[in-house]
């Protein structure tokens, strides 16, 4: 994300919508997994804030160690409840 756009909540909102998007477009998927550089503390904090779980997995990436984070995708009804809360 462009530095001028950071801090406005755009990434948080987008990531909060991710489970619903996954149910609509990839209903067979029950988890999203990503890697984030361990030095990128703001990103790690953001991912944890929206529900990603750090299980202590680390991958030796070309630009340093990467934390592997997991986002369990809940049932569609739970995702819809969460999206309704966000839109209010």
C-alpha positions as CSV (number, residue, x, y, z in Angstrom):
1,X,0.0,0.0,0.0
2,X,1.2,3.5,-0.8
3,X,2.7,5.2,2.3
4,X,0.4,8.2,1.9
5,X,-2.6,5.8,2.2
6,X,-1.3,3.9,5.3
7,X,-2.9,4.5,8.7
8,X,-6.4,5.1,7.3
9,X,-7.8,1.6,8.0
10,X,-8.0,0.5,4.4
11,X,-6.0,-2.7,4.9
12,X,-7.9,-3.5,8.1
13,X,-11.2,-3.2,6.4
14,X,-10.1,-5.2,3.3
15,X,-8.7,-8.0,5.5
16,X,-11.9,-8.1,7.5
17,X,-13.8,-8.7,4.3
18,X,-11.5,-11.5,3.2
19,X,-13.4,-14.4,4.9
20,X,-16.6,-13.5,3.1
21,X,-14.8,-13.1,-0.2
22,X,-13.2,-16.5,0.3
23,X,-16.6,-18.1,0.9
24,X,-18.1,-16.5,-2.2
25,X,-15.2,-17.2,-4.6
26,X,-13.4,-20.2,-3.0
27,X,-16.0,-22.1,-0.9
28,X,-13.8,-25.1,-0.6
29,X,-11.0,-23.2,1.2
30,X,-10.9,-23.3,5.0
31,X,-7.7,-21.4,5.7
32,X,-5.6,-18.6,4.3
33,X,-1.9,-18.8,5.0
34,X,0.7,-16.0,4.4
35,X,4.2,-15.2,5.2
36,X,5.3,-11.8,6.5
37,X,8.9,-10.6,7.2
38,X,9.6,-10.8,10.9
39,X,10.9,-7.2,10.8
40,X,7.6,-5.9,9.6
41,X,6.0,-5.4,13.0
42,X,3.1,-3.2,11.8
43,X,2.0,-5.8,9.3
44,X,2.3,-8.6,11.9
45,X,0.2,-6.5,14.3
46,X,-2.4,-5.9,11.6
47,X,-2.7,-9.5,10.6
48,X,-3.1,-10.6,14.2
49,X,-5.7,-7.9,14.8
50,X,-7.9,-9.3,12.0
51,X,-7.6,-12.9,13.2
52,X,-4.5,-14.4,11.7
53,X,-2.8,-16.8,14.1
54,X,1.0,-17.2,14.5
55,X,1.7,-20.8,15.3
56,X,5.4,-20.2,15.6
57,X,6.3,-21.3,12.1
58,X,9.2,-19.5,10.4
59,X,10.4,-19.8,6.8
60,X,13.8,-18.7,5.8
61,X,13.0,-16.3,3.0
62,X,15.4,-14.5,0.6
63,X,14.9,-11.2,2.6
64,X,15.1,-12.7,6.0
65,X,12.9,-14.9,8.2
66,X,9.2,-14.9,7.5
67,X,6.5,-15.6,10.1
68,X,3.9,-17.9,8.7
69,X,0.4,-16.8,9.7
70,X,-2.9,-18.6,9.4
71,X,-6.4,-17.3,9.1
72,X,-9.1,-20.0,9.7
73,X,-12.1,-19.4,7.4
74,X,-15.3,-19.8,9.5
75,X,-18.7,-21.0,8.3
76,X,-20.5,-18.6,5.9
77,X,-23.1,-17.7,8.6
78,X,-20.4,-16.5,11.0
79,X,-18.7,-14.5,8.2
80,X,-22.1,-12.8,7.4
81,X,-22.6,-11.9,11.1
82,X,-19.2,-10.4,11.2
83,X,-19.7,-8.4,8.0
84,X,-23.0,-7.0,9.3
85,X,-21.3,-5.8,12.4
86,X,-18.6,-4.1,10.4
87,X,-21.1,-2.3,8.1
88,X,-23.0,-0.8,11.1
